[in-house]
């Protein structure tokens, strides 16, 4: 699981997690892929030093300034990383912590970690219990 989907799994009911993950994927594609292509196109256009002109209108770029492209692309990447860090930190601060009672709740429901249940002799549960207690 990647870090961006973990908060949505904790905020959504079990039966709606698939829908939430699908909507999250659509939102990331719409707000990530489309603007990203436009921003990188603008970076390349702004780093052009020699344009082709046809009938008075600007055409294709013939020569780019490599240093301008590199500085602007790195700046865009660093600003995206900073925004990701900022929003992740804000999510960590604002997102409510689980209480001790809710920590054992997983996808399959509550997990009994008390060890008070009967364990079959030589079964999977016994092997896991032994491995965890080591």
N, C-alpha and C positions, 0 to 999 in steps of 0.2 A: 504494500500500500504506500502510496506516495503521501508526503506531508499535506498536500493541498486537499486530499479527500478525507483525512482523519477527522477534522472538525465536523464535516457534514455527516459522517457516520454517527457521531455522538449526539447530534442535534435532531436527527430524524428518527421516526419510529421504525422498528424493524421491517415492517411490511412495505415501507416506502423508500427504503435505501436504494433500490435499483433505479427507481424514478429519479431520486435526488442525484445519483451519480450520473445518469444520462443528461439531466438538465445542467448539471455542473460542467459536463463535457461540452455541451452546446454553447454555454456562456463563455467558456474559455476559448473556444474556437472563434466565436464572433468577436470577442473583445481582445483576443490575442493575435490570431492569424491575419485578420483583415487589416487592422491598424498597423501591425508590424510591417506588412508589405508596403503600405503607403508611406510609413516613416522611412524605411530604407530606400524607397524610390526618391523621396525628398532629399535624403542624404546624398545620394548619387547625383541628383540634379543640381544640388547646391555646390557640389565639388567640381562641377564642370568648368573648364577654363576656355574651351573653344567649341562654340556651337556652329552647326550648319544652318544656314538661312536659305530658305526657298521662298521666293516671291515675297520677301519681307516678313515671313513668319518663322519662328524658331523651330528647328527640326531636331535632328539627333545630335548627341554630344560626340565630338571627335576625340577630345583629350580631357582626361580627368586628372585632378591633383591627388596623387596617392596619399600624401600626408594628410590632406583635408579629410579624405574618406576614412582613413584609419582613426584619426582623432575623433571624428563625429560618430563613427560606429562604436568605438570604445566608450565614448560618452553616453551614447544611447543604451549600451549594455549595462554600464555601471548605474545609470539612473533607474533602469528596470530592476536591477538587483537591489538597489537601495529601497525602491518602493515595495518590492517583495519582502524585504526584511522588515520594513516599517509596518506593513499590514499584518505580517505574521506576528510581530511583537504585540501589536494592538489586539490581535485575536487572542494571543496568549494571556494578555492582561484582562481583557473583558470576558473571555469565555469562562463560564462558571466551572469550578473544580468539582469533581465527583466526591461525594462523601464516602466514608469507609464502607458503608453498606452497599453502595452502588459499584464499587470497584470490581467486584467479582462478576458483574454482568457482561456477557459477551454476546456474540451473534446468536448463539444457540440458547441463550437464556442465562439463568443464574448458575454459577458453578460452585459446587460445594468443595471447599478447600479445608474443611475441618478434620477430615480423616475419620469421621465417626461412622461412615457407611460401611457395610460389610463388603469385603473384597474377596473375589473368587480366588481360590488357590491356583497359582500359576497363570492367571489371566492377565490380560493387557493392563487392567487397572492396577493390579498388584505390581507389575513391572514398572509402571509409571510412578507409582507411589514410592517404590524403592529408589528409583532414579532421582526423584525430586528430593527425597530426604537425604541423599548423599551429599 
